[in-house]
Amino acid sequence: MTTTAKTPEDLTRLFVERANAGDAEGLAALYEPDAVLAYPPGSTTVGRAAIQAVCEEMIKHVPHFELEPLTPTVVNGDLALTGTRSADGKGGRVQVVRRQPDGTWLRVIDRPEQA
């Protein structure tokens, strides 16, 4: 398994693996340095350091994550829209991701809770 996202879809798998390992720093590394995370609900978290702090808190309250079904990825050049259906079928999660100069992918905008 890769430790960097070689495809946009890899980010979802890596997120679940790192969250289940309790690796907040690794989770934050899946985001561009100035990325925006719409979490906690009703809030906006900007920047990798702030995202790491939010992930540290999230891991404390959510001890286990499951890989959810992916929705079709839409790619336009170096940008892609990725997402998953929530396990309970009540919503979904969406991300805008960008191909980096080395060919890997990172999250730019993440909306993990969408009803």
Backbone as JSON Lines, residues from 0, in Angstrom:
{"i":0,"aa":"M","n":[0.84,-1.19,0.0],"ca":[0.0,0.0,0.0],"c":[0.88,1.25,0.0]}
{"i":1,"aa":"T","n":[0.36,2.27,-0.63],"ca":[1.13,3.51,-0.7],"c":[0.9,4.38,0.52]}
{"i":2,"aa":"T","n":[1.88,5.21,0.82],"ca":[1.73,6.15,1.93],"c":[1.4,7.55,1.43]}
{"i":3,"aa":"T","n":[1.41,7.73,0.11],"ca":[0.97,8.98,-0.5],"c":[-0.14,8.64,-1.49]}
{"i":4,"aa":"A","n":[-0.96,9.62,-1.79],"ca":[-2.09,9.4,-2.7],"c":[-1.61,9.49,-4.15]}
{"i":5,"aa":"K","n":[-1.59,8.35,-4.81],"ca":[-1.21,8.32,-6.23],"c":[-2.41,8.61,-7.11]}
{"i":6,"aa":"T","n":[-3.62,8.44,-6.55],"ca":[-4.87,8.77,-7.24],"c":[-5.73,9.59,-6.29]}
{"i":7,"aa":"P","n":[-6.7,10.34,-6.8],"ca":[-7.58,11.08,-5.9],"c":[-8.28,10.16,-4.89]}
{"i":8,"aa":"E","n":[-8.66,8.99,-5.33],"ca":[-9.39,8.05,-4.47],"c":[-8.53,7.52,-3.32]}
{"i":9,"aa":"D","n":[-7.21,7.49,-3.5],"ca":[-6.32,7.02,-2.43],"c":[-6.48,7.84,-1.16]}
{"i":10,"aa":"L","n":[-6.84,9.11,-1.29],"ca":[-6.95,9.97,-0.11],"c":[-7.98,9.45,0.88]}
{"i":11,"aa":"T","n":[-9.06,8.88,0.39],"ca":[-10.09,8.35,1.29],"c":[-9.55,7.17,2.08]}
{"i":12,"aa":"R","n":[-8.9,6.25,1.4],"ca":[-8.32,5.08,2.08],"c":[-7.26,5.51,3.09]}
{"i":13,"aa":"L","n":[-6.4,6.42,2.68],"ca":[-5.34,6.89,3.59],"c":[-5.93,7.6,4.8]}
{"i":14,"aa":"F","n":[-7.0,8.36,4.6],"ca":[-7.64,9.04,5.72],"c":[-8.12,8.01,6.75]}
{"i":15,"aa":"V","n":[-8.82,6.99,6.3],"ca":[-9.35,5.96,7.21],"c":[-8.21,5.23,7.91]}
{"i":16,"aa":"E","n":[-7.17,4.86,7.16],"ca":[-6.04,4.15,7.77],"c":[-5.39,4.99,8.86]}
{"i":17,"aa":"R","n":[-5.14,6.26,8.56],"ca":[-4.45,7.13,9.52],"c":[-5.34,7.46,10.71]}
{"i":18,"aa":"A","n":[-6.62,7.68,10.47],"ca":[-7.53,7.95,11.58],"c":[-7.59,6.75,12.52]}
{"i":19,"aa":"N","n":[-7.68,5.56,11.97],"ca":[-7.74,4.36,12.8],"c":[-6.44,4.1,13.54]}
{"i":20,"aa":"A","n":[-5.34,4.63,13.01],"ca":[-4.05,4.51,13.68],"c":[-3.83,5.62,14.71]}
{"i":21,"aa":"G","n":[-4.78,6.56,14.79],"ca":[-4.65,7.67,15.72],"c":[-3.59,8.68,15.3]}
{"i":22,"aa":"D","n":[-3.35,8.79,13.99],"ca":[-2.27,9.61,13.45],"c":[-2.8,10.96,12.94]}
{"i":23,"aa":"A","n":[-2.99,11.91,13.85],"ca":[-3.51,13.23,13.47],"c":[-2.54,13.98,12.55]}
{"i":24,"aa":"E","n":[-1.25,13.83,12.81],"ca":[-0.27,14.49,11.94],"c":[-0.33,13.92,10.53]}
{"i":25,"aa":"G","n":[-0.48,12.6,10.43],"ca":[-0.61,11.95,9.13],"c":[-1.88,12.36,8.42]}
{"i":26,"aa":"L","n":[-2.96,12.55,9.17],"ca":[-4.21,13.03,8.57],"c":[-4.02,14.43,7.99]}
{"i":27,"aa":"A","n":[-3.4,15.31,8.76],"ca":[-3.18,16.68,8.3],"c":[-2.29,16.71,7.06]}
{"i":28,"aa":"A","n":[-1.38,15.75,6.95],"ca":[-0.49,15.69,5.78],"c":[-1.23,15.35,4.5]}
{"i":29,"aa":"L","n":[-2.49,14.93,4.6],"ca":[-3.29,14.65,3.4],"c":[-3.89,15.93,2.81]}
{"i":30,"aa":"Y","n":[-3.63,17.06,3.45],"ca":[-4.17,18.36,3.03],"c":[-3.06,19.28,2.58]}
{"i":31,"aa":"E","n":[-3.37,20.16,1.62],"ca":[-2.42,21.21,1.24],"c":[-2.21,22.13,2.45]}
{"i":32,"aa":"P","n":[-1.09,22.84,2.51],"ca":[-0.8,23.69,3.66],"c":[-1.88,24.71,3.99]}
{"i":33,"aa":"D","n":[-2.6,25.22,2.99],"ca":[-3.64,26.23,3.24],"c":[-5.04,25.69,2.97]}
{"i":34,"aa":"A","n":[-5.22,24.39,3.09],"ca":[-6.51,23.76,2.82],"c":[-7.58,24.24,3.78]}
{"i":35,"aa":"V","n":[-8.83,24.03,3.36],"ca":[-10.0,24.4,4.16],"c":[-10.79,23.14,4.48]}
{"i":36,"aa":"L","n":[-11.1,22.97,5.76],"ca":[-11.89,21.84,6.25],"c":[-13.15,22.39,6.89]}
{"i":37,"aa":"A","n":[-14.31,21.97,6.4],"ca":[-15.59,22.41,6.96],"c":[-15.95,21.48,8.12]}
{"i":38,"aa":"Y","n":[-15.18,21.57,9.18],"ca":[-15.39,20.73,10.36],"c":[-14.68,21.38,11.53]}
{"i":39,"aa":"P","n":[-15.22,21.33,12.73],"ca":[-16.49,20.72,13.13],"c":[-17.68,21.37,12.42]}
{"i":40,"aa":"P","n":[-18.83,20.67,12.43],"ca":[-20.01,21.19,11.73],"c":[-20.3,22.64,12.1]}
{"i":41,"aa":"G","n":[-20.53,23.44,11.08],"ca":[-20.8,24.86,11.29],"c":[-19.55,25.7,11.4]}
{"i":42,"aa":"S","n":[-18.38,25.09,11.32],"ca":[-17.11,25.8,11.44],"c":[-16.27,25.62,10.18]}
{"i":43,"aa":"T","n":[-15.28,26.47,10.04],"ca":[-14.3,26.34,8.97],"c":[-12.92,26.33,9.61]}
{"i":44,"aa":"T","n":[-12.15,25.31,9.28],"ca":[-10.79,25.18,9.79],"c":[-9.84,25.38,8.61]}
{"i":45,"aa":"V","n":[-8.89,26.3,8.75],"ca":[-8.0,26.65,7.64],"c":[-6.56,26.37,8.03]}
{"i":46,"aa":"G","n":[-5.85,25.67,7.15],"ca":[-4.43,25.43,7.34],"c":[-4.14,24.09,7.98]}
{"i":47,"aa":"R","n":[-3.01,23.53,7.59],"ca":[-2.63,22.18,8.03],"c":[-2.5,22.07,9.55]}
{"i":48,"aa":"A","n":[-1.91,23.07,10.22],"ca":[-1.74,22.99,11.68],"c":[-3.1,22.97,12.37]}
{"i":49,"aa":"A","n":[-4.02,23.82,11.93],"ca":[-5.36,23.85,12.52],"c":[-6.11,22.56,12.22]}
{"i":50,"aa":"I","n":[-5.94,22.03,11.02],"ca":[-6.57,20.76,10.66],"c":[-6.03,19.64,11.54]}
{"i":51,"aa":"Q","n":[-4.74,19.64,11.81],"ca":[-4.18,18.62,12.69],"c":[-4.81,18.7,14.08]}
{"i":52,"aa":"A","n":[-4.98,19.9,14.6],"ca":[-5.59,20.06,15.93],"c":[-7.02,19.54,15.94]}
{"i":53,"aa":"V","n":[-7.78,19.82,14.89],"ca":[-9.15,19.31,14.79],"c":[-9.13,17.78,14.7]}
{"i":54,"aa":"C","n":[-8.2,17.24,13.95],"ca":[-8.11,15.78,13.82],"c":[-7.76,15.12,15.15]}
{"i":55,"aa":"E","n":[-6.91,15.75,15.93],"ca":[-6.57,15.22,17.25],"c":[-7.82,15.08,18.11]}
{"i":56,"aa":"E","n":[-8.67,16.1,18.09],"ca":[-9.92,16.05,18.85],"c":[-10.88,15.02,18.27]}
{"i":57,"aa":"M","n":[-10.98,14.97,16.97],"ca":[-11.89,14.03,16.3],"c":[-11.53,12.59,16.67]}
{"i":58,"aa":"I","n":[-10.26,12.27,16.64],"ca":[-9.81,10.91,16.94],"c":[-10.19,10.51,18.37]}
{"i":59,"aa":"K","n":[-10.17,11.48,19.28],"ca":[-10.55,11.19,20.67],"c":[-12.01,10.76,20.78]}
{"i":60,"aa":"H","n":[-12.86,11.31,19.9],"ca":[-14.3,11.09,19.99],"c":[-14.84,10.04,19.03]}
{"i":61,"aa":"V","n":[-14.07,9.73,18.01],"ca":[-14.47,8.71,17.03],"c":[-13.35,7.68,16.99]}
{"i":62,"aa":"P","n":[-13.5,6.58,17.74],"ca":[-12.4,5.63,17.88],"c":[-12.14,4.76,16.64]}
{"i":63,"aa":"H","n":[-13.13,4.64,15.75],"ca":[-12.93,3.77,14.59],"c":[-13.68,4.32,13.38]}
{"i":64,"aa":"F","n":[-13.02,4.27,12.23],"ca":[-13.6,4.72,10.98],"c":[-13.71,3.53,10.03]}
{"i":65,"aa":"E","n":[-14.76,3.52,9.23],"ca":[-14.95,2.5,8.2],"c":[-14.8,3.17,6.84]}
{"i":66,"aa":"L","n":[-14.25,2.44,5.9],"ca":[-14.16,2.93,4.53],"c":[-15.55,2.92,3.93]}
{"i":67,"aa":"E","n":[-16.02,4.06,3.47],"ca":[-17.36,4.19,2.92],"c":[-17.32,4.07,1.39]}
{"i":68,"aa":"P","n":[-18.47,3.75,0.77],"ca":[-18.5,3.61,-0.69],"c":[-18.14,4.92,-1.38]}
{"i":69,"aa":"L","n":[-17.24,4.83,-2.34],"ca":[-16.83,6.01,-3.11],"c":[-17.91,6.38,-4.12]}
{"i":70,"aa":"T","n":[-18.05,7.68,-4.34],"ca":[-18.87,8.15,-5.46],"c":[-17.92,8.36,-6.64]}
{"i":71,"aa":"P","n":[-18.44,8.42,-7.87],"ca":[-17.54,8.6,-9.02],"c":[-16.73,9.89,-8.9]}
{"i":72,"aa":"T","n":[-15.45,9.78,-9.15],"ca":[-14.54,10.93,-9.13],"c":[-14.65,11.68,-10.44]}
{"i":73,"aa":"V","n":[-14.65,13.01,-10.35],"ca":[-14.66,13.87,-11.53],"c":[-13.32,14.59,-11.57]}
{"i":74,"aa":"V","n":[-12.59,14.43,-12.68],"ca":[-11.26,15.03,-12.8],"c":[-11.27,16.06,-13.92]}
{"i":75,"aa":"N","n":[-10.65,17.21,-13.65],"ca":[-10.45,18.25,-14.64],"c":[-9.02,18.74,-14.49]}
{"i":76,"aa":"G","n":[-8.13,18.2,-15.31],"ca":[-6.71,18.57,-15.22],"c":[-6.13,18.14,-13.89]}
{"i":77,"aa":"D","n":[-5.63,19.12,-13.12],"ca":[-5.0,18.83,-11.83],"c":[-5.97,18.92,-10.66]}
{"i":78,"aa":"L","n":[-7.25,19.13,-10.93],"ca":[-8.26,19.17,-9.88],"c":[-9.19,17.98,-10.01]}
{"i":79,"aa":"A","n":[-9.71,17.52,-8.87],"ca":[-10.68,16.44,-8.89],"c":[-11.68,16.65,-7.76]}
{"i":80,"aa":"L","n":[-12.89,16.16,-7.99],"ca":[-13.93,16.16,-6.97],"c":[-14.14,14.71,-6.57]}
{"i":81,"aa":"T","n":[-13.93,14.43,-5.28],"ca":[-14.09,13.08,-4.76],"c":[-15.17,13.08,-3.7]}
{"i":82,"aa":"G","n":[-15.65,11.91,-3.36],"ca":[-16.65,11.83,-2.32],"c":[-16.95,10.4,-1.92]}
{"i":83,"aa":"T","n":[-17.7,10.29,-0.84],"ca":[-18.18,8.99,-0.38],"c":[-19.62,9.15,0.07]}
{"i":84,"aa":"R","n":[-20.34,8.04,0.05],"ca":[-21.69,8.0,0.64],"c":[-21.51,7.64,2.11]}
{"i":85,"aa":"S","n":[-22.26,8.3,2.98],"ca":[-22.15,7.97,4.4],"c":[-22.67,6.55,4.63]}
{"i":86,"aa":"A","n":[-22.08,5.89,5.6],"ca":[-22.43,4.5,5.89],"c":[-23.91,4.36,6.27]}
{"i":87,"aa":"D","n":[-24.48,5.41,6.88],"ca":[-25.88,5.34,7.28],"c":[-26.83,5.74,6.16]}
{"i":88,"aa":"G","n":[-26.3,6.11,4.99],"ca":[-27.12,6.47,3.84],"c":[-27.83,7.8,3.97]}
{"i":89,"aa":"K","n":[-27.45,8.6,4.94],"ca":[-28.14,9.87,5.19],"c":[-27.41,11.08,4.63]}
{"i":90,"aa":"G","n":[-26.37,10.89,3.91],"ca":[-25.63,12.03,3.37],"c":[-24.38,11.57,2.68]}
{"i":91,"aa":"G","n":[-23.46,12.49,2.55],"ca":[-22.21,12.16,1.89],"c":[-21.12,13.12,2.3]}
{"i":92,"aa":"R","n":[-19.95,12.83,1.8],"ca":[-18.78,13.65,2.09],"c":[-18.13,14.0,0.75]}
{"i":93,"aa":"V","n":[-17.69,15.24,0.59],"ca":[-17.09,15.67,-0.68],"c":[-15.77,16.39,-0.42]}
{"i":94,"aa":"Q","n":[-14.86,16.24,-1.37],"ca":[-13.57,16.9,-1.29],"c":[-13.14,17.39,-2.68]}
{"i":95,"aa":"V","n":[-12.5,18.53,-2.69],"ca":[-11.78,18.99,-3.88],"c":[-10.32,18.67,-3.61]}
{"i":96,"aa":"V","n":[-9.68,17.97,-4.54],"ca":[-8.29,17.57,-4.37],"c":[-7.47,18.07,-5.56]}
{"i":97,"aa":"R","n":[-6.17,18.24,-5.33],"ca":[-5.31,18.77,-6.39],"c":[-4.08,17.9,-6.55]}
{"i":98,"aa":"R","n":[-3.73,17.67,-7.83],"ca":[-2.49,16.95,-8.14],"c":[-1.32,17.87,-7.83]}
{"i":99,"aa":"Q","n":[-0.36,17.34,-7.11],"ca":[0.83,18.09,-6.72],"c":[1.91,17.96,-7.8]}
{"i":100,"aa":"P","n":[2.93,18.8,-7.78],"ca":[3.98,18.72,-8.79],"c":[4.64,17.34,-8.89]}
{"i":101,"aa":"D","n":[4.66,16.57,-7.79],"ca":[5.28,15.24,-7.83],"c":[4.31,14.15,-8.29]}
{"i":102,"aa":"G","n":[3.07,14.55,-8.65],"ca":[2.09,13.59,-9.16],"c":[1.16,13.03,-8.09]}
{"i":103,"aa":"T","n":[1.43,13.3,-6.82],"ca":[0.55,12.84,-5.76],"c":[-0.63,13.81,-5.63]}
{"i":104,"aa":"W","n":[-1.6,13.44,-4.82],"ca":[-2.81,14.25,-4.64],"c":[-2.97,14.64,-3.17]}
{"i":105,"aa":"L","n":[-3.48,15.87,-2.93],"ca":[-3.79,16.35,-1.59],"c":[-5.15,17.04,-1.61]}
{"i":106,"aa":"R","n":[-5.79,17.05,-0.46],"ca":[-7.07,17.72,-0.32],"c":[-6.87,19.23,-0.23]}
{"i":107,"aa":"V","n":[-7.77,19.97,-0.9],"ca":[-7.75,21.43,-0.89],"c":[-8.95,21.95,-0.1]}
{"i":108,"aa":"I","n":[-10.11,21.35,-0.35],"ca":[-11.36,21.69,0.35],"c":[-12.0,20.37,0.76]}
{"i":109,"aa":"D","n":[-12.41,20.29,2.01],"ca":[-13.01,19.05,2.51],"c":[-14.29,19.4,3.27]}
{"i":110,"aa":"R","n":[-15.37,18.81,2.82],"ca":[-16.64,18.94,3.54],"c":[-17.07,17.54,3.98]}
{"i":111,"aa":"P","n":[-16.66,17.12,5.17],"ca":[-16.89,15.74,5.58],"c":[-18.3,15.42,6.04]}
{"i":112,"aa":"E","n":[-19.11,16.43,6.34],"ca":[-20.48,16.19,6.79],"c":[-21.43,16.93,5.88]}
{"i":113,"aa":"Q","n":[-22.23,16.21,5.14],"ca":[-23.2,16.83,4.26],"c":[-24.48,16.02,4.31]}
{"i":114,"aa":"A","n":[-25.56,16.65,4.71],"ca":[-26.84,15.94,4.78],"c":[-27.52,15.94,3.43]}
